């Protein structure tokens, strides 16, 4: 997942606007303000990423005592035992019975949560749109409630656009991927419009679990009107619950890529376009007239979306030969996402028909396969898509060719100089498989003669995910952050204004009821005092305070 806010407009584009002497001082100032606002919460995002990708806890499991309670009861009741022995046994009995009672209580709570979650999943997902009233203060979000589920259209055009396009995105996920809301537990979907003064961006912010839209300036605008932009941002939220991807280097580019893929498919669904007829442009409504360009990104031809002296040139690349290490943009996550973007375009057009029928299903099942580690590389991701394509449609060769055509193939290092996506060399040479569960060191009986010691039988094109040309950090445990325990009730409320910060077991935090006011009784790191303020205490269980 993103370890910063996940923005639709990349920083290099805003930087180009801010630096260009062809632009007015007002335009340059607005671009700089957007850049500064972008950098405000990176530490909080890093903390959240660590929470989502940590090993899952099991706090509700019962302790299994080797000595059963009835033995202590017999000892404490036997008159042949001295008083000291009987007293000690009685104390042990009381302790064991207390633990068992606590476990039963936990079971009852878990059962009730399941019932509540089931009941909530049967309801229509609650959408709510707020007016941020031009603040850039995140603590003031979501702002003033303007429209919520069941209400008629508002007078504010941006509010209605956000509300309707969120609805289209939710419909797309539900109808084609059987996924409800952002977390598959019917979480409320909160949006704030009119963020900042001429703020030229839109983003998903998991620290407050909502989408935020600026009004734009002289060049960038119409974020709420672009259904692909909203599909892109909501997919960042969904990725947190399928396969959280570190927002750095190749995994960060994959994070952006997945959001582009599902954002473009939402747009194609709304416009009823098949793969061969679609324009494959992301954010084409965001560039105002007069700008020399078509969109923010092109999945068909990365690097050709715009070219304007006031704007700079589209920096995206479409082939691994142009991949390089860089520090800007979290290692170029918006730049190098063009490589997998082009691969998806090639796969989808090769299949034909609607993009979500085959290519989209392959990418979705890949993200839900449990084989995508948080630091997944392009090659690892490609291998899993090939596996899924072969399993689902006997079409592994089609997908493999798409990846080969963009240079993501065996024999090409995932990261130059053997570095991990985060720029650190962990020294592991044979533990870079997406789903490696082989613990022995003698796995050379079927060597593919490619010189690798770990020998994964993966020099063919069958789509095995167990490649060894990558340089992953060796996360063989595939900590996917599927959060069956840890993500519990972050959004378990009635159209909450703030869904709060994630705790390590329960979630919750700020939870309004379509009024934007959090009652703070949830878990996460909320102090539970009903003031909606986080005091950094660790509450392991949260119920979000919905009564």
N, C-alpha and C positions, 0 to 999 in steps of 0.2 A: 504494500500500500504506500501511498505518498507519505513521506516524513515531513512534508510541508503542505501548505494548501495546494490543491490541484487546480491549476489555472488553465483556462482555454487559450489565452493569449500568452505566448512564450516571452520570457524576459528579454531575449535578444531583440525582439521586435519593438518592445517598448523602449529599450535602450537606443535603438536606431532612431526612433522618433525624437527621443530626448537629446540626442547628439547632433542631429541634422541641422545645419545652419539654414537650410531651406525652409524650416518651419518657424512659425512665429514664436515669440517668447511665451505666450499663453499656452500654445500647444506643447512646447517642450516642458514647461512647468507641470502641466497636467500629466504628462508621461512619467516625469520624475516622481510625482506624488503617487502614481500607481505602482511604481517600482518599490518605493519605500513601504507602502502599505503591504506589499507582497512579502516583505521580509520580516514582518512583525512577530509571527508566531512559529518560526521554524523549530525552536526548542520544544514547544508544546507538542508539535507534530512528531518529533523524534521520540518523545516519551510515549506517545500513544502507539507508535509503531512497535516499540519494545513490548508494550503491554499485549498487543494483539498477536505477536509472534512468539511469545514465551510459551513453554510447555504448559499444557492445560492442567489445571488443578482438579482435585477430587475431594473437596471438602465435605461432600455429602455422603461419602462412603463410610460404612460402619467399620469401627475397629474390631478386629477379630481376636478375641482373647483366647489364649490356649486353655486357661482354666475356666470352665463354665460357672455361672452363678450358683447353680444348685450345690456345687461342692463347697463353696464358701458358706452357704446357708446351713449345710449339714455340720460343718465344723463349728459354726457359731452356736448351733442348737445343742450340740452333743455335750451332755453334762460331764462326761468323762474327761473333757479337756479343761485345762486350767483357765482362769478368768482372762489372763493376758492373751492366750491363743484365741479364745472365743471373741474377744474384743477386736483383735486384729482382723480376724476373718469377717466380722460384721462390718468393719470399715471397708474392707476390700469389696464386700458384697454391695454396700451402698454406692461405692464408686462405679462398679460395673453396671449396676442398675441405672445409675444416673446417665452414664454414657449411652446405654441402650435407649433410654427415654429420649435423650437428645437426638439420637439417630432417627427414631420413629417420628419425632416432631419434624425433623428435616425432610423425611420422606413425605409426610403429609403436605408440607409447604411446596415441595417439588411437584407433587401430584396436582395441587391446586393451581400452580403456575402452568402446568400442562393444559389443564382444563381452561384456564383463562386465555392461554395462547391460542388454543383451538377455537374458542369462541370468537376471539379477536380476528383470527385469520378468515373467518367466514364473513366478516363485515367488509364493507368497501374501505379501501385505504383512505385515511384522512389526509387531505391536502390543506395546507394553510399558507397564505401569502401575506407577508408583512411589509410595511413601509419603513425602511431603515432611516428615513428622514435625513439622508445625506451625511450621516455620521460615518466615520471610519473607526470608531471605538467598538471593538468586538464585544466588550462587556455590555453594550447597549442592544446587541442583537437578541431577538429578531426584530424588535421595533414595535410599531403599532399594527395590530391586526386589521387587515382590510377585507380579506375574503377567506372563508374556510369551506370545507366540504358541505354541500347541501345548500349553500347560499347562491343567490343569483349573481350575475356579472356585476363587477364594480365599475365605477366611473373611470378608474385608472387603467389605461390601456396596458401598461407594463404588467400590472397585477394579473389581468385576465390572460395575457400571453403566457406568463409563467405558469399560471394555474392550468391552462389548457394543454400546454406542451408537456408539463409533468404528467398529466393524465394520459397523453399519448404514449409516453415512455413507459409508464406503469402497465398500460394495456399491452404494449409490445412484449414486455418481459413475461407477463402472465399468460398470454395466449400462445406464445411461441417457445417459452422455456419453463413454463409452470413455476415461475418465481414471483413471489408476492412482495411488493414494496422493495426496500433496499436490503432488508435482512432476512427475507423469507418468513418473517414473523409478523408481518403487517405493521411495521413501524410507520409512524406518521412522517409525512414528507413536508418539511418546512422550507420555505423560500423567503428571502428578503430582497426587495428591489430598492432602487434609488440609494445605493450604497456609495458614500463619498460624493465629492463634487467632480462631475465629469470623469468619474472613475472608469477607466477603459479596460475592464476585465470582468470575468465571471469565474466563480470558483466554488468547489465543494470544500467546506471546512469541517472536518470531523471533530474538532475540539468542541464545537457547538452543534455538530451533527445536522447541518443544513446547507442549502445552497445560497449563494450571495451573488447579486447582479448589480453592476454599476450601470449608469446611464450612457456611458461612452462620451467621446469628445468629437473632435473635428474629423477623425479618420475611422475610428472604431466605434461601433454602435450596434443597436438592435440585438443584444444578447438574449433577451427574453423572447424575441420573435423567432429565434433560430432553434428549431426542435432538435437538430443534431448537436447543438451546444448543450442543451439541457440533457439530452441523452448521454452525451459525453460525461458531464459532471455527475449525474446520478450513477453512472457506471463506476466511477471512482468509489462511491459509497458501497456499491455491490461487491466490488473487488475486495474490500476489507473483509467480506464474509465468505468469499470463495477461496481465493489464493492471494493473501496480502503480499505485495511485491515492494521491496525496498525501493525508495525513490532516488536511486543513484545509478548512473551508468546504464548497463544493459537491462537490469531488472526495472529500473525507472522508466526506460524507453518502452519496455513491454507494458508497464502500467499505463503509460500514455497511449500506446498502441491499442490495448484492449478497449479503452474508453473511446478511441476514434472508431474502432470496428463497430461497437454497439451503437454509438451515436449515429454513424452513417446508415446503419441498418434501420434505425428508427425513422430516419428521414426518408429512406427508400420505401418503408412501409406506408408512411403518411402520403407519399407521392405516388404510391403504387407503381414503383419502377423495378424492373428486373435488372439483373447485374449488368447486362450488356448495354442497356439503355441509360443507366444512371451516369451522373457526371462525376461522382466520387469526390466531391468537394466538401470540405468541412468548414463551416462558418462563412458560406458565401454571402449571407445576408449581413455580415458584420462589417464589411468594407463599404464605406460610404461612397457615393458617386464622386468621381474625380480622382479616386485612387487608382493607380495603374496596377490592377490585379484582379483576381477572380474570387479569392477566398483566403482563409487563414492557412489552409493546408490542402494539398491534393494527394489523395491516396493512389490515384492512377499514375501521376507523374510528380512524385515528391520533388520539391525544389523549384516548381514552376508556378506557384500560387500567386505570387506578386513580385513586382520589381519596380520600385518607385524611389527616386532620390530622397524623398521625404520619409521614406519607410524602410529603405534598404531592400535587399534581395532575399527571397525565400531561401533559408539556409538548409532546409531538409535535404537529406541524401537518400538514395534508393538502393545502394549496393554496399556490401561490406568492404569493398576496396577503398571506400571513402570514410570508413570508420576510423576514429582516432581518439586518444585520450584527451579530455579537456576538463577544466574545472567549472566553467560557466554552465549555467542551467543544469546544475546537479549532474554534471557529466554529459550534458547534451541530450537530456531526456526528450525534449521536443524536436531535436534535430535528427537523432538517430532512430526515432520511432518511425521515420519514413521507410526504413528497411523492412521491418515486419509489415508495415502498412501496405507496401507494394506487394509483398508476398500474399497477403490476404486478398487483395484485389485480383491477383493472378489466379489464385485458387477459386475464388468466387466466379469469375468470368469463365474459367475452364469448366466448372460444373454447369453453369448456365442457370436459368430460372431465377427465382428470388434468392438473394444472398443468404437469408436466414435458413433456407431449407436444408442446405448441406454444409457449406463453409461455416456459416454461423453456428450450426449445431456442433460442428467439430471444435470450434474455438470455445464454445460454452462448456462442452464436456471436458475439454482440456483443463479449463480453469476449475472445474469441479472434480478432477481426477484424483486429487491428493498427491500428484506427482510434480507439482510446481513449487519449488522451494522459494523462500523470500528473496534469495539472490540468484534467481534463475537467469541463465544466459540465453541468448538467441538460439543457439544450437540445441540446448536442452528443451526449450519451448517447442522448437520445430520438431524435434524427435517425438515428443508426446502428441503433437497434432497429427503426425504421420501415423502413429500407432492407432489413435482414435479413428482417423479416416479409414484405415484398413479394417478395423473392427466393426465400424458402423456401416460403411458403404463399400468395402473392398476397393477403396480408392486411395490407398497409400501413395501410389506412384504419382497421382495428380498433385497431391499436396507436397510431396518431396520435390517434384520439379519446380513448383512455385518457390520453394525456399532455395533450391539450387540456383534459380535464375537471379536471385538477389545476393548470391554469394554466401548464403548461410548453409554450408555443406561441410562434410567431413574433410579434414585437411586444412581447414581455416580456423585459426585460433579464435576463440570467443572474445578474448580480451588481449590486446597486444602485450608482448613481453611477459606473458604468463601471469598477469595481474588479475586479482579478483575485481568484480564490478565496483567495489568500494576503494580500489586502488591499493589494496594491501595484499601482499603475497603471503599466503598462509603455509606455503611449503608443501601442501598436499598435492600429489601428482596423480593419485589413482582413486580419489574419493570424490569424483565430481559428477556423479550420476544423479539425475533428477529423482530417481526412486530406488537407489541402490540399497538392497537389503542383504547383500552378501558380506558376511563378516570375516570370511577366511581370507588368508593371504595367498593361497595356492590356486587361484582361479585362472590357471593358464592352460587347462587341458584342451580347450578349443580355441587356441590363439588364432587371431585373425591376421597374424604376421604383420601387423602395422607398427610393431615395435613397442607397444604399450605393455606394461607389466600386468595390468589388471584385466586386460583381455576380455572384452565384453561381447564378442561375437557381433560387432556392430559395423562391419565394413560393407554391409550390403544396404539395400534400399528398402528394407522391410519396415523401417520406421521405429526400430527399437529405441526406447528412451534412454538406454544405458550407454550413452556415448562416452568416449573418453578423450575427446578433443577439446573439452571445455576446461575452464579453470575455476570452477565454482569453489566455494569455501569448504566443501566437504560436508555440507549439511545433509547427511544421509538419513536423518530422522524425519525429514520432511515435515517440519513443524508448520503446518499450513495455516494455523490460526483459524481453524474452522469454528472454533469458539462455541462448541456445544455447551461448555460450562461457562467459559469466560465472558461471552457476550450477552448472556442471559437477558436482562430486561432493560437494555439501554433505551429502548423505545416503547416500553410497555405501558402506554399511557393513552389518554384520550385527546389526540390531536395536540400534543404538547408543543409549547412554544420553544422550549429548549430541551433537547434530549440528553444533554449533560456529558460529562467526561467519563471515560471508561475506567472502571475499577479493575481489579485483577480477577475477581470472581463474578460478583454481581455488577450490574451497571445501572445507571439511572442518572442520578444527579438532578439536573434542573428539569422540571417537568411541568409545564403549564398546561392549561386546558384550552387551547386556542386563544388564550389571552396574553400569551407571551410572558407570563409571570411564573417562574419556577417555584414549586413549593419545597424543593430540596430534600424530600424525604427519601429519595432513591439512594442506591448504594454508590458504587463508583468511588469518587473522592469527595463526595459532598458531605457537608457537616450535618445534614439531616435536621437542621433547625427550622426549615421552612422558609429560609430567606433566599434560597437559590444561589447562595455563595459557596464557593469551594474552599475548604480550609485545609486541603491536602491530607486529611485523615483517611485511613484505609478502612472502609466498611466493606465487609465481605459479602453481605447480602443486601440487595436493594430491591424495593418494590415500586419505585418511581412515585409513590404516594398517591396513586389514583384510587380514590374511594368512590 
